[in-house]
Amino acid sequence: MPLGALPMLGGLIGAGALAAAGVSSYGSQRIRVVGDALIAGDARIPVSALGEAEVLDAEEARAWRSYKADTRAHMLLRSYIPGALRVEVTDPADPTPYLYLSTRDPEGLAAALAAVRAG
């Protein structure tokens, strides 16, 4: 050990911390409903511009990620999450036909959108 045991141990701990931070940030895109807007990653869409929300099971989610996908859609993909929510975009000025959002709780997200529409 050219630098000694203590500096090598410090380097190992530092590299481990950097690796842990990298793994933690992978897939850290957040989906939330704040006020009257849906925030999905970098996108912020008013709930008034959204239509029906469709909860997708694992098989349907896989289909909408692949052969049913529209290239104009906004897709927040996380392939390790089996469920998803597909939300229509009803704004005529927006060319995006729908949002595909990978989420562990698609029912909860659909309920949050419905609550904002109702309130």
KOLGU-30762 format. One record per atom (N, C-alpha, C): residue number from 1; residue in three letters; x, y, z. Coordinates in Angstrom, 3 decimals, decimal comma, always signed. Example, Ala and Ser with C-alpha at 12.3 -4.5 7.8 and 13.67 -1.06 7.14 Angstrom:
VEXPA     n   res          X          Y          Z
VEXPA     1   ALA    +13,190     -5,690     +7,800
VEXPA     1   ALA    +12,300     -4,500     +7,800
VEXPA     1   ALA    +13,200     -3,300     +7,800
VEXPA     2   SER    +12,850     -2,250     +7,080
VEXPA     2   SER    +13,670     -1,060     +7,140
VEXPA     2   SER    +12,900     +0,030     +7,870
END
This chain:
VEXPA     n   res          X          Y          Z
VEXPA     1   MET     +0,841     -1,169     +0,000
VEXPA     1   MET     +0,000     +0,000     +0,000
VEXPA     1   MET     +0,896     +1,245     +0,000
VEXPA     2   PRO     +0,935     +1,924     -1,130
VEXPA     2   PRO     +1,850     +3,048     -1,241
VEXPA     2   PRO     +1,456     +4,254     -0,381
VEXPA     3   LEU     +0,181     +4,462     -0,118
VEXPA     3   LEU     -0,252     +5,620     +0,663
VEXPA     3   LEU     -0,524     +5,280     +2,121
VEXPA     4   GLY     -0,572     +4,029     +2,446
VEXPA     4   GLY     -0,880     +3,613     +3,800
VEXPA     4   GLY     -2,312     +3,120     +3,914
VEXPA     5   ALA     -2,576     +2,447     +5,005
VEXPA     5   ALA     -3,884     +1,816     +5,198
VEXPA     5   ALA     -4,998     +2,847     +5,430
VEXPA     6   LEU     -4,707     +3,872     +6,203
VEXPA     6   LEU     -5,742     +4,850     +6,538
VEXPA     6   LEU     -6,226     +5,652     +5,318
VEXPA     7   PRO     -5,342     +6,188     +4,466
VEXPA     7   PRO     -5,834     +6,875     +3,257
VEXPA     7   PRO     -6,565     +5,935     +2,294
VEXPA     8   MET     -6,116     +4,704     +2,206
VEXPA     8   MET     -6,800     +3,746     +1,331
VEXPA     8   MET     -8,209     +3,456     +1,856
VEXPA     9   LEU     -8,343     +3,329     +3,160
VEXPA     9   LEU     -9,654     +3,095     +3,764
VEXPA     9   LEU    -10,567     +4,300     +3,538
VEXPA    10   GLY    -10,015     +5,512     +3,682
VEXPA    10   GLY    -10,794     +6,725     +3,428
VEXPA    10   GLY    -11,256     +6,797     +1,982
VEXPA    11   GLY    -10,388     +6,432     +1,054
VEXPA    11   GLY    -10,766     +6,414     -0,359
VEXPA    11   GLY    -11,851     +5,390     -0,641
VEXPA    12   LEU    -11,752     +4,238     -0,008
VEXPA    12   LEU    -12,770     +3,199     -0,177
VEXPA    12   LEU    -14,127     +3,664     +0,357
VEXPA    13   ILE    -14,126     +4,311     +1,503
VEXPA    13   ILE    -15,373     +4,819     +2,081
VEXPA    13   ILE    -15,954     +5,921     +1,197
VEXPA    14   GLY    -15,094     +6,816     +0,693
VEXPA    14   GLY    -15,567     +7,882     -0,192
VEXPA    14   GLY    -16,154     +7,331     -1,483
VEXPA    15   ALA    -15,491     +6,337     -2,076
VEXPA    15   ALA    -16,002     +5,728     -3,309
VEXPA    15   ALA    -17,328     +5,021     -3,047
VEXPA    16   GLY    -17,452     +4,371     -1,903
VEXPA    16   GLY    -18,713     +3,713     -1,553
VEXPA    16   GLY    -19,842     +4,710     -1,382
VEXPA    17   ALA    -19,540     +5,863     -0,772
VEXPA    17   ALA    -20,565     +6,897     -0,600
VEXPA    17   ALA    -21,001     +7,458     -1,944
VEXPA    18   LEU    -20,063     +7,686     -2,858
VEXPA    18   LEU    -20,412     +8,171     -4,192
VEXPA    18   LEU    -21,247     +7,148     -4,952
VEXPA    19   ALA    -20,897     +5,875     -4,837
VEXPA    19   ALA    -21,671     +4,825     -5,505
VEXPA    19   ALA    -23,087     +4,759     -4,933
VEXPA    20   ALA    -23,227     +4,883     -3,628
VEXPA    20   ALA    -24,548     +4,853     -3,000
VEXPA    20   ALA    -25,391     +6,048     -3,449
VEXPA    21   ALA    -24,781     +7,221     -3,567
VEXPA    21   ALA    -25,511     +8,403     -4,029
VEXPA    21   ALA    -25,958     +8,223     -5,476
VEXPA    22   GLY    -25,112     +7,614     -6,296
VEXPA    22   GLY    -25,486     +7,367     -7,693
VEXPA    22   GLY    -26,646     +6,399     -7,811
VEXPA    23   VAL    -26,618     +5,333     -7,043
VEXPA    23   VAL    -27,709     +4,353     -7,065
VEXPA    23   VAL    -28,992     +4,974     -6,533
VEXPA    24   SER    -28,878     +5,814     -5,503
VEXPA    24   SER    -30,048     +6,454     -4,924
VEXPA    24   SER    -30,702     +7,431     -5,898
VEXPA    25   SER    -29,895     +8,151     -6,663
VEXPA    25   SER    -30,463     +9,130     -7,591
VEXPA    25   SER    -31,042     +8,481     -8,837
VEXPA    26   TYR    -30,668     +7,234     -9,133
VEXPA    26   TYR    -31,220     +6,544    -10,288
VEXPA    26   TYR    -32,703     +6,307    -10,051
VEXPA    27   GLY    -33,529     +6,792    -10,925
VEXPA    27   GLY    -34,966     +6,611    -10,778
VEXPA    27   GLY    -35,582     +7,528     -9,747
VEXPA    28   SER    -34,948     +8,660     -9,462
VEXPA    28   SER    -35,460     +9,534     -8,415
VEXPA    28   SER    -36,424    +10,587     -8,940
VEXPA    29   GLN    -36,915    +10,449    -10,143
VEXPA    29   GLN    -37,914    +11,382    -10,652
VEXPA    29   GLN    -39,164    +11,270     -9,788
VEXPA    30   ARG    -39,683    +12,398     -9,372
VEXPA    30   ARG    -40,855    +12,421     -8,499
VEXPA    30   ARG    -42,110    +12,747     -9,298
VEXPA    31   ILE    -43,207    +12,141     -8,890
VEXPA    31   ILE    -44,520    +12,433     -9,461
VEXPA    31   ILE    -45,385    +12,895     -8,300
VEXPA    32   ARG    -45,939    +14,115     -8,432
VEXPA    32   ARG    -46,766    +14,619     -7,340
VEXPA    32   ARG    -47,809    +15,583     -7,886
VEXPA    33   VAL    -48,861    +15,743     -7,113
VEXPA    33   VAL    -49,910    +16,700     -7,426
VEXPA    33   VAL    -49,783    +17,826     -6,410
VEXPA    34   VAL    -49,479    +19,031     -6,910
VEXPA    34   VAL    -49,276    +20,183     -6,041
VEXPA    34   VAL    -50,233    +21,280     -6,494
VEXPA    35   GLY    -51,103    +21,688     -5,600
VEXPA    35   GLY    -52,086    +22,708     -5,956
VEXPA    35   GLY    -53,000    +22,181     -7,048
VEXPA    36   ASP    -53,000    +22,852     -8,178
VEXPA    36   ASP    -53,834    +22,411     -9,301
VEXPA    36   ASP    -52,986    +21,929    -10,470
VEXPA    37   ALA    -51,791    +21,402    -10,179
VEXPA    37   ALA    -50,886    +20,948    -11,238
VEXPA    37   ALA    -50,318    +19,567    -10,918
VEXPA    38   LEU    -50,092    +18,813    -11,970
VEXPA    38   LEU    -49,407    +17,526    -11,876
VEXPA    38   LEU    -47,954    +17,775    -12,250
VEXPA    39   ILE    -47,045    +17,400    -11,368
VEXPA    39   ILE    -45,618    +17,543    -11,631
VEXPA    39   ILE    -45,055    +16,143    -11,785
VEXPA    40   ALA    -44,523    +15,869    -12,973
VEXPA    40   ALA    -43,955    +14,555    -13,281
VEXPA    40   ALA    -42,557    +14,769    -13,842
VEXPA    41   GLY    -41,561    +14,617    -12,982
VEXPA    41   GLY    -40,196    +14,900    -13,409
VEXPA    41   GLY    -40,049    +16,386    -13,658
VEXPA    42   ASP    -39,654    +16,772    -14,864
VEXPA    42   ASP    -39,498    +18,181    -15,225
VEXPA    42   ASP    -40,783    +18,804    -15,749
VEXPA    43   ALA    -41,788    +17,991    -16,039
VEXPA    43   ALA    -43,030    +18,494    -16,620
VEXPA    43   ALA    -43,974    +18,991    -15,532
VEXPA    44   ARG    -44,626    +20,122    -15,804
VEXPA    44   ARG    -45,653    +20,667    -14,909
VEXPA    44   ARG    -46,883    +20,925    -15,765
VEXPA    45   ILE    -47,957    +20,172    -15,510
VEXPA    45   ILE    -49,159    +20,232    -16,326
VEXPA    45   ILE    -50,344    +20,598    -15,432
VEXPA    46   PRO    -51,126    +21,613    -15,804
VEXPA    46   PRO    -52,320    +21,916    -15,018
VEXPA    46   PRO    -53,325    +20,763    -15,105
VEXPA    47   VAL    -53,952    +20,450    -14,005
VEXPA    47   VAL    -54,923    +19,351    -13,974
VEXPA    47   VAL    -56,092    +19,645    -14,909
VEXPA    48   SER    -56,387    +20,914    -15,138
VEXPA    48   SER    -57,478    +21,270    -16,045
VEXPA    48   SER    -57,181    +20,859    -17,491
VEXPA    49   ALA    -55,913    +20,629    -17,825
VEXPA    49   ALA    -55,531    +20,213    -19,181
VEXPA    49   ALA    -55,467    +18,699    -19,311
VEXPA    50   LEU    -55,868    +17,990    -18,262
VEXPA    50   LEU    -55,786    +16,531    -18,270
VEXPA    50   LEU    -57,174    +15,922    -18,327
VEXPA    51   GLY    -57,258    +14,799    -19,008
VEXPA    51   GLY    -58,517    +14,069    -19,114
VEXPA    51   GLY    -58,545    +12,891    -18,160
VEXPA    52   GLU    -59,114    +11,796    -18,657
VEXPA    52   GLU    -59,268    +10,594    -17,852
VEXPA    52   GLU    -57,918     +9,951    -17,529
VEXPA    53   ALA    -57,827     +9,400    -16,339
VEXPA    53   ALA    -56,639     +8,665    -15,902
VEXPA    53   ALA    -56,978     +7,174    -15,917
VEXPA    54   GLU    -56,116     +6,394    -16,551
VEXPA    54   GLU    -56,320     +4,950    -16,659
VEXPA    54   GLU    -55,206     +4,226    -15,912
VEXPA    55   VAL    -55,589     +3,451    -14,897
VEXPA    55   VAL    -54,621     +2,657    -14,142
VEXPA    55   VAL    -54,243     +1,445    -14,983
VEXPA    56   LEU    -52,942     +1,230    -15,150
VEXPA    56   LEU    -52,450     +0,125    -15,969
VEXPA    56   LEU    -51,803     -0,932    -15,093
VEXPA    57   ASP    -52,219     -2,190    -15,290
VEXPA    57   ASP    -51,541     -3,279    -14,595
VEXPA    57   ASP    -50,221     -3,564    -15,311
VEXPA    58   ALA    -49,474     -4,547    -14,838
VEXPA    58   ALA    -48,140     -4,820    -15,384
VEXPA    58   ALA    -48,173     -5,138    -16,873
VEXPA    59   GLU    -49,143     -5,935    -17,308
VEXPA    59   GLU    -49,219     -6,324    -18,721
VEXPA    59   GLU    -49,584     -5,141    -19,614
VEXPA    60   GLU    -50,588     -4,357    -19,204
VEXPA    60   GLU    -50,973     -3,177    -19,981
VEXPA    60   GLU    -49,869     -2,129    -19,980
VEXPA    61   ALA    -49,200     -1,967    -18,851
VEXPA    61   ALA    -48,104     -0,997    -18,785
VEXPA    61   ALA    -46,994     -1,372    -19,758
VEXPA    62   ARG    -46,680     -2,647    -19,827
VEXPA    62   ARG    -45,655     -3,108    -20,771
VEXPA    62   ARG    -46,089     -2,837    -22,211
VEXPA    63   ALA    -47,371     -3,031    -22,510
VEXPA    63   ALA    -47,883     -2,770    -23,857
VEXPA    63   ALA    -47,785     -1,282    -24,197
VEXPA    64   TRP    -48,140     -0,397    -23,248
VEXPA    64   TRP    -48,079     +1,041    -23,511
VEXPA    64   TRP    -46,650     +1,553    -23,549
VEXPA    65   ARG    -45,706     +0,822    -22,956
VEXPA    65   ARG    -44,289     +1,192    -23,061
VEXPA    65   ARG    -43,694     +0,768    -24,393
VEXPA    66   SER    -44,331     -0,175    -25,070
VEXPA    66   SER    -43,724     -0,738    -26,282
VEXPA    66   SER    -44,602     -0,496    -27,505
VEXPA    67   TYR    -45,365     -1,459    -27,928
VEXPA    67   TYR    -46,032     -1,382    -29,227
VEXPA    67   TYR    -47,230     -0,432    -29,267
VEXPA    68   LYS    -47,834     -0,095    -28,147
VEXPA    68   LYS    -48,949     +0,864    -28,137
VEXPA    68   LYS    -48,472     +2,310    -27,963
VEXPA    69   ALA    -47,198     +2,504    -27,722
VEXPA    69   ALA    -46,671     +3,834    -27,396
VEXPA    69   ALA    -46,779     +4,800    -28,568
VEXPA    70   ASP    -47,059     +6,038    -28,247
VEXPA    70   ASP    -47,080     +7,128    -29,217
VEXPA    70   ASP    -45,806     +7,944    -28,998
VEXPA    71   THR    -45,098     +8,257    -30,067
VEXPA    71   THR    -43,827     +8,974    -29,936
VEXPA    71   THR    -44,005    +10,400    -29,417
VEXPA    72   ARG    -45,213    +10,939    -29,487
VEXPA    72   ARG    -45,462    +12,293    -28,992
VEXPA    72   ARG    -45,791    +12,327    -27,505
VEXPA    73   ALA    -45,995    +11,175    -26,892
VEXPA    73   ALA    -46,403    +11,108    -25,490
VEXPA    73   ALA    -45,252    +11,494    -24,561
VEXPA    74   HIS    -45,620    +12,044    -23,407
VEXPA    74   HIS    -44,633    +12,310    -22,357
VEXPA    74   HIS    -44,585    +11,059    -21,489
VEXPA    75   MET    -43,433    +10,406    -21,468
VEXPA    75   MET    -43,317     +9,142    -20,746
VEXPA    75   MET    -42,265     +9,258    -19,653
VEXPA    76   LEU    -42,690     +9,014    -18,433
VEXPA    76   LEU    -41,782     +8,941    -17,300
VEXPA    76   LEU    -41,630     +7,459    -17,001
VEXPA    77   LEU    -40,612     +6,861    -17,595
VEXPA    77   LEU    -40,443     +5,409    -17,563
VEXPA    77   LEU    -39,522     +4,974    -16,438
VEXPA    78   ARG    -39,954     +3,947    -15,747
VEXPA    78   ARG    -39,118     +3,234    -14,787
VEXPA    78   ARG    -39,468     +1,762    -14,968
VEXPA    79   SER    -38,640     +1,070    -15,725
VEXPA    79   SER    -38,966     -0,299    -16,120
VEXPA    79   SER    -39,029     -1,267    -14,945
VEXPA    80   TYR    -38,429     -0,920    -13,834
VEXPA    80   TYR    -38,450     -1,795    -12,668
VEXPA    80   TYR    -39,724     -1,641    -11,842
VEXPA    81   ILE    -40,600     -0,724    -12,230
VEXPA    81   ILE    -41,890     -0,550    -11,565
VEXPA    81   ILE    -42,963     -1,122    -12,485
VEXPA    82   PRO    -43,689     -2,140    -12,053
VEXPA    82   PRO    -44,630     -2,804    -12,962
VEXPA    82   PRO    -45,881     -1,995    -13,290
VEXPA    83   GLY    -46,380     -1,190    -12,376
VEXPA    83   GLY    -47,627     -0,460    -12,608
VEXPA    83   GLY    -47,393     +0,910    -13,209
VEXPA    84   ALA    -48,445     +1,471    -13,774
VEXPA    84   ALA    -48,338     +2,798    -14,380
VEXPA    84   ALA    -49,713     +3,443    -14,447
VEXPA    85   LEU    -49,703     +4,727    -14,774
VEXPA    85   LEU    -50,921     +5,486    -14,969
VEXPA    85   LEU    -50,805     +6,185    -16,318
VEXPA    86   ARG    -51,860     +6,087    -17,109
VEXPA    86   ARG    -51,905     +6,768    -18,407
VEXPA    86   ARG    -52,983     +7,832    -18,301
VEXPA    87   VAL    -52,595     +9,085    -18,531
VEXPA    87   VAL    -53,512    +10,213    -18,384
VEXPA    87   VAL    -53,605    +10,939    -19,721
VEXPA    88   GLU    -54,821    +11,096    -20,216
VEXPA    88   GLU    -55,030    +11,818    -21,467
VEXPA    88   GLU    -54,749    +13,301    -21,270
VEXPA    89   VAL    -54,181    +13,931    -22,301
VEXPA    89   VAL    -53,992    +15,375    -22,310
VEXPA    89   VAL    -55,074    +15,949    -23,220
VEXPA    90   THR    -55,931    +16,804    -22,664
VEXPA    90   THR    -57,080    +17,333    -23,412
VEXPA    90   THR    -56,862    +18,731    -23,945
VEXPA    91   ASP    -55,728    +19,341    -23,649
VEXPA    91   ASP    -55,437    +20,695    -24,129
VEXPA    91   ASP    -55,220    +20,658    -25,644
VEXPA    92   PRO    -56,061    +21,342    -26,439
VEXPA    92   PRO    -55,912    +21,293    -27,896
VEXPA    92   PRO    -54,617    +21,941    -28,392
VEXPA    93   ALA    -54,016    +22,827    -27,609
VEXPA    93   ALA    -52,762    +23,470    -28,019
VEXPA    93   ALA    -51,548    +22,600    -27,740
VEXPA    94   ASP    -51,726    +21,530    -26,991
VEXPA    94   ASP    -50,613    +20,642    -26,631
VEXPA    94   ASP    -50,617    +19,430    -27,555
VEXPA    95   PRO    -49,522    +19,160    -28,263
VEXPA    95   PRO    -49,485    +18,006    -29,165
VEXPA    95   PRO    -49,310    +16,665    -28,447
VEXPA    96   THR    -49,091    +16,709    -27,142
VEXPA    96   THR    -48,902    +15,484    -26,369
VEXPA    96   THR    -50,244    +14,776    -26,197
VEXPA    97   PRO    -50,393    +13,534    -26,678
VEXPA    97   PRO    -51,692    +12,863    -26,553
VEXPA    97   PRO    -51,983    +12,342    -25,145
VEXPA    98   TYR    -50,945    +11,931    -24,444
VEXPA    98   TYR    -51,141    +11,389    -23,099
VEXPA    98   TYR    -49,829    +11,408    -22,327
VEXPA    99   LEU    -49,963    +11,211    -21,013
VEXPA    99   LEU    -48,808    +11,048    -20,130
VEXPA    99   LEU    -48,775     +9,597    -19,693
VEXPA   100   TYR    -47,607     +8,983    -19,765
VEXPA   100   TYR    -47,409     +7,638    -19,230
VEXPA   100   TYR    -46,496     +7,803    -18,032
VEXPA   101   LEU    -46,999     +7,445    -16,851
VEXPA   101   LEU    -46,263     +7,667    -15,615
VEXPA   101   LEU    -46,075     +6,355    -14,874
VEXPA   102   SER    -44,849     +5,867    -14,805
VEXPA   102   SER    -44,546     +4,681    -14,007
VEXPA   102   SER    -44,614     +5,080    -12,537
VEXPA   103   THR    -45,439     +4,376    -11,785
VEXPA   103   THR    -45,592     +4,691    -10,365
VEXPA   103   THR    -45,948     +3,428     -9,593
VEXPA   104   ARG    -45,499     +3,379     -8,357
VEXPA   104   ARG    -45,811     +2,223     -7,507
VEXPA   104   ARG    -47,258     +2,263     -7,017
VEXPA   105   ASP    -47,879     +3,448     -7,062
VEXPA   105   ASP    -49,243     +3,606     -6,571
VEXPA   105   ASP    -50,103     +4,327     -7,618
VEXPA   106   PRO    -50,419     +3,656     -8,735
VEXPA   106   PRO    -51,221     +4,339     -9,764
VEXPA   106   PRO    -52,628     +4,682     -9,289
VEXPA   107   GLU    -53,206     +3,846     -8,426
VEXPA   107   GLU    -54,544     +4,132     -7,913
VEXPA   107   GLU    -54,536     +5,399     -7,074
VEXPA   108   GLY    -53,523     +5,555     -6,238
VEXPA   108   GLY    -53,416     +6,748     -5,394
VEXPA   108   GLY    -53,225     +8,018     -6,202
VEXPA   109   LEU    -52,403     +7,929     -7,258
VEXPA   109   LEU    -52,194     +9,088     -8,119
VEXPA   109   LEU    -53,475     +9,451     -8,868
VEXPA   110   ALA    -54,200     +8,448     -9,352
VEXPA   110   ALA    -55,478     +8,704    -10,036
VEXPA   110   ALA    -56,478     +9,328     -9,064
VEXPA   111   ALA    -56,480     +8,865     -7,818
VEXPA   111   ALA    -57,384     +9,444     -6,809
VEXPA   111   ALA    -57,005    +10,885     -6,495
VEXPA   112   ALA    -55,714    +11,182     -6,443
VEXPA   112   ALA    -55,264    +12,561     -6,172
VEXPA   112   ALA    -55,683    +13,484     -7,320
VEXPA   113   LEU    -55,560    +13,019     -8,546
VEXPA   113   LEU    -56,003    +13,834     -9,694
VEXPA   113   LEU    -57,510    +14,063     -9,656
VEXPA   114   ALA    -58,258    +13,021     -9,323
VEXPA   114   ALA    -59,714    +13,144     -9,236
VEXPA   114   ALA    -60,117    +14,098     -8,126
VEXPA   115   ALA    -59,399    +14,074     -7,015
VEXPA   115   ALA    -59,714    +14,974     -5,894
VEXPA   115   ALA    -59,458    +16,427     -6,279
VEXPA   116   VAL    -58,404    +16,689     -7,039
VEXPA   116   VAL    -58,134    +18,062     -7,469
VEXPA   116   VAL    -59,215    +18,523     -8,444
VEXPA   117   ARG    -59,638    +17,643     -9,338
VEXPA   117   ARG    -60,708    +17,996    -10,293
VEXPA   117   ARG    -62,012    +18,292     -9,550
VEXPA   118   ALA    -62,315    +17,486     -8,542
VEXPA   118   ALA    -63,572    +17,644     -7,798
VEXPA   118   ALA    -63,552    +18,877     -6,891
VEXPA   119   GLY    -62,374    +19,216     -6,379
VEXPA   119   GLY    -62,290    +20,320     -5,421
VEXPA   119   GLY    -61,984    +21,565     -6,100
END
